[in-house]
Amino acid sequence: PPYEALSYVWGPRNEATDVKIACNGETVTIRGELEAALVRLRLSDTARIMWADALCINQNDNDEKSHQVPLMGSIFSRAGRVIVWLGQGHPLLIAETIRIVRYIGRACKRFDEDRDRQSDSYQNYRKLHLPVEILTPPVCIGLQKLFNRSWFNRVWCVQEIRLAKDAIVYWGDQEVAWSDIGLTAWWIRDHNRTSLNPYEGWDLLDPIYCTSCVTMYDAGMMKIPLLDVLQLYVYWNATDPRDQVYGLLNLVDDEEANAIHLDYNKGVGEVYSDTVTSGIRLHSRLTAFAHISHPPEYVVEEDIPSWAPQWARSTWPATPFEWPRQHYIWSACNREPVKNIGDEHISHKQLRLTGVRYGTVSDVFTILDRTWFVPTSVRDAHPHSFRLACAACSKHCHEKRKLTRTLVSGWLANQRYDLEPDVDRMDAYYLAFTTMMSDIAAQTSHQPVPDRPLAQNIAAGMYQADTYMFCRFRRCFRLANGSFGLGPQCMRKGDVVVVLYGGDTPYVLRPTEKGMGEEGRYWMMGQAYVDELMDGGLMREVVEG
């Protein structure tokens, strides 16, 4: 029979709010949030068939979960409608917020009808200006509270809403089309202060964080590579860390999703290592290593190998050098595939890989800023640790253009530096680096710095934005052979830099007590950028003998 599927956040278990209900002749205990949803959605005059995971899957039986969870994709895609329950709140605030959401949603739909919309265009609604008077303080507070609902950051809710052919959102006594909420989030995102054409009322919109909603609403994010999905939703929450992988598989390319055997009898470490090894077996590449981002004082965990990214994390990760994957052009391994991928070389505990050792780390510099601060002027552009690190780096790397490339890992807005055809534009990037280093030198020596705009031109703005994106949570280093690079924040003196077959960047390894020999054991610290290694020259020399 036709049915609806419920998408909601379970909420914490609490004996004071848990409720016992009758279900199929049995007494079942459910949490308060589900009870509130069922009471709100129940029809007084007719039956309503609804699928809810807490009732339809035995959460205490790992074998049943392992069988039922893969079916959730078809359950939500085949449902007549998906019902989103956001919970309760202040009735008047909710009513006013939903009124504005409907208003913005209708305006976006009319705007779409009057133009030839490009589905992949950036900032789709930047030219749609609505009366700033609609953004009263109560409305902005309501929009903040709406997009701060925990539903927008729950891993399972992503696929539940993305697979829906029709969806409606309930918040308290109000209901609204999911499309209106998604379009409202997109409009706000396109008019905040970081957009290319800031809205007159950006200062009111700026505190409203709706990026999660935009990502969930974006129809282009379906059946994409596994690692891109995991990176895209790395900040979403799941009670069970295994669901950071399992909860997203229905959004993944079928071949990659089928390569992972979903099994809740496995521990977190085994699920994460299985995710890495399935990719190695399928593609003969080490692409997953790009997503490793250990904390500064990293200690290897017994149940999670150092080479498995920790997708359930409480801290912000470094931006992978290789993401999105389809834009990446560097190949330190010269496109050579992984060697030895048989079962005797790959397990969930360790990998046996082949590569070339390039050098030993002799110095590491200050960890670059661990913040998502977005500067707007020179005076506030370079936080303390970034200034100190860049000042130290410039003393040890005398090749200006090499250092320019290193601070953005050889990239500029998805363009490889040495492939940029416009010589004048490239000169503008290098000039932006020179200006940035001059400002840093002035700040480091406590000289007065003018409060001029951070970016004098587009090239300078792009370069400086990319330095922040790629340098955060990393540190510069020097090798004993004189080379210079950018590596993970956890690296230290004595680590080694290697190029591995199947790896598009160099990697930083740490010898274990048994790892000093040529075939010893190492811990994986993460990927690195070393300018002279990125085009595969070292591996070509090895292959050619």
C-alpha positions in Angstrom: 0.0 0.0 0.0 1.1 3.6 -0.4 3.1 4.9 2.5 5.0 7.9 3.8 8.5 7.8 5.3 9.5 9.8 8.4 12.8 11.7 8.5 13.7 13.0 12.0 16.3 13.2 14.7 16.0 10.6 17.4 17.2 12.8 20.2 18.8 11.6 23.5 17.3 8.7 25.4 15.6 10.0 28.5 13.4 7.9 30.8 11.4 11.0 31.7 10.4 11.6 28.1 10.5 8.1 26.7 7.0 6.8 25.9 5.5 3.3 25.6 3.2 2.7 22.7 1.3 -0.3 21.2 2.7 -1.3 17.8 1.4 -4.4 16.0 0.1 -5.9 19.3 3.3 -5.3 21.2 4.4 -2.6 23.6 7.4 -0.6 22.3 9.3 2.2 24.0 10.1 5.2 21.8 11.9 8.4 22.5 10.1 11.7 23.0 10.9 13.2 19.6 9.3 10.3 17.7 6.3 10.4 20.0 5.9 14.2 19.4 6.1 13.5 15.6 3.5 10.7 15.7 1.0 12.8 17.7 1.4 15.8 15.4 1.1 13.7 12.2 -1.7 11.4 13.3 -5.0 11.9 11.3 -8.2 11.9 13.4 -10.5 10.4 10.8 -8.3 7.9 8.7 -5.3 5.6 8.9 -1.9 6.9 7.9 0.8 4.4 7.0 4.2 5.7 7.9 7.7 4.1 8.0 9.9 5.2 10.9 13.3 3.5 11.4 13.1 3.3 15.2 10.0 1.1 14.8 10.7 -0.7 11.6 14.3 -1.8 12.3 15.4 -3.7 15.4 18.2 -1.5 16.5 19.5 -4.1 18.9 20.1 -6.8 16.3 23.2 -6.1 14.2 22.4 -8.8 11.7 18.9 -7.3 11.1 20.4 -3.8 10.8 23.0 -5.0 8.4 20.2 -6.4 6.2 17.7 -3.6 6.6 19.9 -0.5 6.4 20.9 -1.1 2.7 17.2 -1.1 1.9 16.6 2.4 3.3 17.5 3.9 -0.1 14.6 2.2 -1.8 12.3 2.8 1.2 12.7 6.6 1.0 12.8 6.8 -2.8 9.6 4.7 -3.2 7.7 6.5 -0.4 4.7 8.6 -1.7 6.1 11.4 0.3 8.9 12.0 2.9 7.8 13.8 6.1 10.5 15.8 7.8 9.9 16.5 11.5 12.0 19.4 12.9 10.5 19.3 16.4 8.7 21.9 18.5 9.4 25.5 19.2 7.8 28.9 20.0 4.6 29.0 18.0 4.6 32.7 17.0 8.3 32.6 16.0 7.8 29.5 13.9 4.7 30.9 12.2 6.5 34.1 11.2 9.6 32.2 10.0 7.6 29.9 7.8 5.7 32.8 6.4 9.0 34.4 5.2 10.2 31.0 4.0 7.2 30.7 1.8 7.6 34.2 0.5 11.3 33.7 -0.4 10.6 30.3 -1.9 7.8 31.7 -4.2 10.1 34.6 -5.2 12.9 32.1 -6.2 10.5 30.0 -8.2 9.2 33.1 -10.1 12.8 34.1 -10.7 13.6 30.7 -12.1 10.6 30.9 -14.5 11.8 34.2 -15.9 15.4 33.1 -16.7 17.3 30.3 -18.3 18.7 28.8 -15.1 22.0 27.0 -15.3 21.8 24.1 -12.8 25.5 24.2 -12.1 25.9 28.0 -11.9 27.4 29.5 -8.7 25.2 31.9 -6.7 22.0 31.2 -8.6 20.0 33.9 -6.8 22.5 36.7 -6.4 20.5 38.9 -8.8 17.2 38.3 -6.9 17.0 41.2 -4.5 14.0 41.2 -2.2 12.9 44.1 0.0 15.3 44.4 3.0 12.3 45.3 5.1 11.3 41.7 5.3 14.4 40.9 7.3 13.2 42.0 10.7 15.1 41.0 13.8 12.5 38.4 14.8 12.5 36.9 11.2 16.4 36.6 11.2 16.3 35.0 14.7 13.7 32.6 13.4 15.7 31.7 10.3 18.8 31.1 12.5 16.8 28.8 14.7 15.3 27.0 11.7 18.7 26.2 10.0 20.3 25.4 13.4 17.8 22.5 13.9 19.9 19.3 14.4 18.1 17.7 11.5 20.2 19.7 9.1 23.4 18.1 10.4 22.3 14.5 10.8 24.0 12.0 8.4 20.9 9.8 7.9 18.7 12.8 7.0 20.9 13.6 4.0 20.0 10.5 2.0 16.4 10.5 3.4 15.7 13.9 1.9 17.9 13.5 -1.2 16.1 10.4 -2.3 12.6 11.8 -1.7 10.4 12.3 -4.8 8.2 14.7 -2.7 8.8 16.1 0.8 7.1 18.3 3.2 8.6 19.8 6.4 6.7 20.0 9.7 8.0 22.4 12.5 5.6 22.7 15.4 2.2 23.4 14.1 3.4 24.7 10.8 4.2 22.9 7.6 6.0 24.0 4.4 7.3 22.5 1.2 10.9 21.3 1.4 11.6 23.2 -1.8 10.7 26.5 -0.1 13.2 25.8 2.7 15.9 24.7 0.2 15.4 27.8 -2.0 15.4 30.1 1.0 18.7 28.7 2.2 20.2 29.0 -1.3 19.0 32.7 -1.6 20.5 33.5 1.8 23.8 31.8 0.9 23.9 33.8 -2.4 23.5 37.1 -0.5 25.8 36.9 2.5 28.9 39.0 2.7 31.2 36.5 1.0 29.1 36.4 -2.2 30.3 38.2 -5.3 27.4 40.7 -5.2 26.6 41.3 -1.5 23.0 42.0 -0.6 22.1 45.3 1.0 21.0 43.4 4.1 24.0 41.0 4.3 24.8 42.0 7.9 21.4 40.6 8.9 21.8 37.5 6.9 25.4 36.8 7.8 24.7 35.1 11.2 22.3 32.6 9.4 24.3 29.5 8.7 22.4 27.6 6.0 25.3 25.9 4.1 24.2 22.4 5.3 20.7 22.9 4.0 22.0 24.1 0.6 24.2 21.0 0.4 21.2 18.8 1.2 19.0 20.5 -1.4 21.5 20.6 -4.2 20.1 18.1 -6.8 23.5 17.7 -8.4 25.0 15.8 -5.5 23.8 12.3 -6.4 25.7 9.2 -7.3 29.1 10.8 -7.0 32.4 9.1 -5.9 32.5 7.7 -2.4 35.3 9.8 -1.1 33.7 13.0 -2.4 30.5 12.1 -0.6 32.3 11.3 2.7 34.3 14.6 2.5 31.2 16.6 1.6 29.3 15.4 4.7 32.2 15.0 7.1 30.8 17.6 9.4 27.4 15.9 9.7 26.6 14.0 12.9 25.9 10.3 13.6 25.4 8.6 16.9 27.2 5.5 15.6 30.5 6.5 13.9 30.1 3.7 11.4 27.1 5.5 10.0 29.5 8.3 8.7 30.1 5.7 5.9 27.0 3.4 6.0 24.6 6.3 6.2 25.7 7.8 2.9 26.1 4.8 0.6 22.8 5.4 -1.2 24.3 8.6 -2.5 27.4 7.0 -3.9 28.3 5.6 -7.3 26.8 2.0 -7.4 30.1 0.3 -8.1 31.8 1.8 -5.2 28.8 1.4 -2.8 28.5 -2.3 -3.7 32.2 -2.8 -3.0 31.6 -2.1 0.7 30.0 -5.0 2.6 27.8 -3.3 5.2 28.1 -5.2 8.5 27.3 -3.8 11.9 29.2 -6.6 13.6 32.4 -4.8 12.5 34.0 -2.2 14.7 34.6 1.4 13.7 38.2 0.9 12.7 37.4 -2.1 10.5 34.6 -0.2 8.7 36.9 2.8 8.0 39.8 0.6 6.9 37.4 -1.4 4.7 36.4 1.8 3.0 40.0 2.6 2.2 40.9 -0.9 1.0 37.8 -1.3 -1.2 38.9 1.8 -3.1 42.4 0.5 -3.4 41.1 -2.8 -4.8 38.7 -1.1 -7.1 40.8 1.7 -8.5 44.4 0.7 -7.7 44.8 4.2 -6.2 45.6 5.6 -2.8 43.1 8.5 -3.1 41.7 7.9 0.4 45.0 9.0 2.0 44.1 12.6 1.0 41.4 12.6 3.6 43.7 11.8 6.6 43.9 14.7 9.0 45.4 13.8 12.3 45.5 16.2 15.3 48.8 17.9 16.2 49.7 15.5 19.0 48.6 12.4 17.1 48.8 9.1 19.0 48.0 6.0 17.0 44.7 4.4 18.1 44.6 0.6 18.6 41.4 0.1 16.7 41.8 2.6 13.9 44.9 2.3 11.7 46.8 5.5 11.0 46.1 5.1 7.2 42.3 5.2 7.7 40.7 8.7 7.7 38.6 9.2 10.8 35.4 10.3 9.1 33.6 10.7 12.5 35.6 13.6 13.9 35.1 16.4 16.5 37.6 18.7 14.9 37.9 20.4 11.5 40.1 18.5 9.0 42.6 19.9 6.6 41.3 20.5 3.1 42.4 17.5 1.0 44.9 18.4 -1.8 42.9 16.0 -4.1 39.3 17.2 -3.6 37.1 17.4 -5.6 38.9 14.4 -7.3 37.9 15.2 -10.9 39.8 18.5 -10.9 43.1 17.1 -9.6 45.9 17.0 -12.2 49.1 16.4 -10.1 50.4 12.8 -10.0 53.6 12.3 -7.9 53.4 8.6 -8.8 53.3 9.4 -12.6 49.9 7.6 -12.8 51.6 4.3 -11.8 49.0 2.1 -10.1 49.3 0.5 -6.6 51.6 -2.6 -6.7 50.7 -5.8 -4.8 47.0 -5.5 -3.9 46.4 -9.1 -3.0 44.9 -10.2 0.3 48.4 -10.9 1.7 49.2 -7.2 1.2 45.9 -5.6 2.3 44.0 -6.1 5.5 42.0 -3.9 7.9 45.0 -3.7 10.2 47.9 -3.0 7.8 48.9 -2.3 4.2 52.0 -3.3 2.5 52.8 -0.7 -0.2 55.7 0.0 -2.5 57.3 3.3 -3.1 60.3 5.5 -3.1 61.8 7.3 0.0 62.7 10.9 -0.9 64.0 12.4 2.3 64.0 12.8 6.1 62.4 15.7 7.8 65.0 17.9 9.5 62.8 20.9 10.5 59.2 21.7 11.0 57.7 25.1 11.4 54.8 26.5 13.4 51.4 25.0 12.7 49.4 27.2 10.5 46.2 28.7 11.8 43.5 26.4 13.1 40.6 28.7 12.3 38.0 29.3 9.7 38.3 33.1 10.1 37.7 35.0 6.8 39.7 38.2 6.7 38.5 41.3 4.8 41.4 43.7 5.3 45.2 43.6 5.5 45.1 44.6 9.2 43.2 41.5 10.3 44.3 39.2 7.5 47.2 37.3 9.0 46.6 35.7 12.4 49.7 35.3 14.7 50.7 31.7 13.9 50.3 32.2 10.1 52.6 35.3 10.3 55.2 33.4 12.3 55.1 30.4 10.0 55.3 32.3 6.8 58.1 34.5 8.1 60.1 31.3 9.0 59.3 29.6 5.7 60.5 32.6 3.6 63.9 32.4 5.3 64.4 28.8 4.3 62.9 28.8 0.8 64.7 31.3 -1.3 62.8 30.5 -4.5 59.9 32.8 -4.5 57.8 31.1 -7.1 58.3 27.7 -5.4 57.1 29.1 -2.1 54.2 30.8 -3.8 53.0 27.4 -5.2 53.7 25.5 -2.0 51.4 27.7 0.1 48.5 26.8 -2.1 49.7 23.2 -2.8 50.2 24.1 -6.5 46.7 25.2 -7.1 44.7 28.3 -7.7 40.9 27.9 -8.0 41.1 24.4 -9.4 43.8 25.4 -11.8 47.3 23.9 -11.8 49.8 26.8 -11.6 52.1 25.5 -14.4 49.1 25.0 -16.7 47.8 28.6 -16.4 48.0 29.9 -20.0 47.6 33.6 -19.1 51.1 34.9 -18.3 49.8 38.3 -17.1 47.4 36.5 -14.7 50.2 34.3 -13.4 52.4 37.4 -12.8 49.4 38.9 -10.8 49.4 35.8 -8.6 53.1 36.0 -7.9 52.7 39.7 -7.2 49.8 38.9 -4.8 52.3 36.6 -2.9 54.9 39.3 -2.8 52.4 41.8 -1.4 51.1 39.3 1.1 54.7 38.5 2.4 55.4 42.2 2.6 52.4 42.7 4.8 53.4 39.7 6.9 56.9 41.1 7.3 55.5 44.4 8.4 53.1 42.9 10.9 55.8 40.5 12.3 58.2 43.5 12.9 55.3 45.5 14.4 55.4 48.1 11.7 52.1 50.0 11.0 50.0 48.3 8.3 47.5 50.3 6.3 43.9 49.2 6.7 43.4 48.8 2.9 41.2 46.0 1.3 42.8 42.6 1.5 42.5 41.9 -2.2 43.5 44.7 -4.6 42.3 42.6 -7.6 40.6 39.3 -8.4 44.0 37.4 -8.7 45.2 38.6 -5.4 41.9 37.7 -3.7 41.9 34.2 -5.2 45.5 33.6 -4.2 45.1 34.8 -0.6 41.8 32.9 -0.2 43.6 29.7 -1.3 46.5 30.1 1.1 44.0 30.1 3.9 42.2 27.1 2.6 45.3 24.9 2.1 47.5 26.1 4.9 45.1 25.6 7.8 45.9 22.6 10.0 49.2 22.1 8.2 52.8 23.1 8.7 55.7 23.8 6.4 58.8 21.6 6.7 62.3 21.2 5.4 64.1 18.0 4.5 67.7 17.0 5.2 68.3 17.1 1.4 67.3 20.8 1.3 63.8 20.4 -0.1 60.9 22.4 1.3 57.2 21.5 1.5 53.8 21.7 3.1 52.6 18.8 5.3 50.3 17.6 8.0 50.2 19.4 11.4 51.2 16.2 13.2 54.5 15.7 11.4 57.8 16.2 13.3 61.5 15.9 12.9 62.6 12.4 11.9 59.5 11.6 9.8 60.1 10.6 6.2 58.6 11.8 2.9 57.9 9.1 0.3 56.2 8.7 -3.1 54.0 5.6 -3.2 52.7 3.7 -6.3 49.1 4.8 -6.7 49.5 8.0 -4.8 49.1 11.4 -6.5 50.9 13.3 -3.8 53.9 12.5 -1.6 53.1 11.3 1.9 54.7 11.8 5.3 55.4 8.5 7.2 56.7 8.0 10.8 58.9 4.9 11.4 57.7 2.7 14.2 60.2 1.0 16.5 60.4 -1.8 14.0 60.3 0.5 11.0 63.9 1.6 10.5 64.7 -0.9 7.9 64.0 -0.7 4.2 60.8 -2.9 4.6 60.0 -1.8 8.1 56.7 -0.5 9.5 55.5 3.0 9.4 52.5 5.1 10.6 50.8 7.3 8.0 50.8 11.0 9.0 49.2 12.4 5.9 49.8 13.9 2.4 52.4 16.5 1.6 53.2 19.0 -1.1 56.8 19.0 -2.4 57.0 21.1 -5.5 59.6 19.1 -7.4 57.8 15.8 -6.8 54.3 16.7 -8.0 54.7 16.0 -11.7 56.0 12.4 -11.2 59.6 13.0 -12.1 61.0 10.9 -9.3 58.8 7.9 -10.1 59.7 8.2 -13.8 63.3 7.9 -12.9 62.7 4.8 -10.9 60.5 3.1 -13.5 62.9 4.0 -16.3 65.8 2.7 -14.2 
